[in-house]
Amino acid sequence: MKKYYPLEFKTKVAKEAIKSSCKSEIARQYHLSSIIVYRWIREFKEGKFNRHY
């Protein structure tokens, strides 16, 4: 089953990971897959987290 995370949480994790030299550590800190964190970083940089619904 796919888990959904709030946009605010994704943004927080992406910003922390961008600042960090070790993305995997941020993933472990939040109990996430590093693949998810890298995807959120990419989406954040592409502006996908700036949408207003």
C-alpha positions as semicolon CSV with decimal commas, in nm:
position;residue;x (nm);y (nm);z (nm)
1;M;0,000;0,000;0,000
2;K;0,133;0,340;-0,099
3;K;0,190;0,587;0,185
4;Y;0,106;0,953;0,136
5;Y;0,298;1,232;0,305
6;P;0,183;1,592;0,351
7;L;0,343;1,849;0,124
8;E;0,483;2,035;0,427
9;F;0,665;1,719;0,541
10;K;0,807;1,654;0,194
11;T;0,929;2,013;0,172
12;K;1,093;1,994;0,515
13;V;1,276;1,671;0,433
14;A;1,384;1,794;0,089
15;K;1,526;2,120;0,230
16;E;1,715;1,937;0,504
17;A;1,853;1,685;0,255
18;I;1,968;1,959;0,017
19;K;2,163;2,123;0,300
20;S;2,309;1,791;0,417
21;S;2,614;1,622;0,269
22;C;2,465;1,281;0,354
23;K;2,119;1,233;0,205
24;S;2,101;0,877;0,337
25;E;2,134;1,003;0,693
26;I;1,833;1,230;0,647
27;A;1,639;0,934;0,504
28;R;1,727;0,720;0,807
29;Q;1,639;1,002;1,045
30;Y;1,283;1,010;0,907
31;H;1,257;0,633;0,844
32;L;1,232;0,683;0,469
33;S;1,394;0,520;0,169
34;S;1,681;0,722;0,025
35;I;1,511;0,684;-0,315
36;I;1,211;0,875;-0,181
37;V;1,433;1,151;-0,044
38;Y;1,618;1,190;-0,375
39;R;1,283;1,203;-0,559
40;W;1,154;1,472;-0,322
41;I;1,474;1,674;-0,371
42;R;1,432;1,656;-0,750
43;E;1,062;1,750;-0,730
44;F;1,139;2,036;-0,490
45;K;1,402;2,175;-0,727
46;E;1,160;2,143;-1,020
47;G;0,908;2,354;-0,829
48;K;0,649;2,080;-0,789
49;F;0,607;2,162;-0,419
50;N;0,500;2,520;-0,496
51;R;0,154;2,426;-0,619
52;H;-0,147;2,585;-0,460
53;Y;-0,467;2,383;-0,464
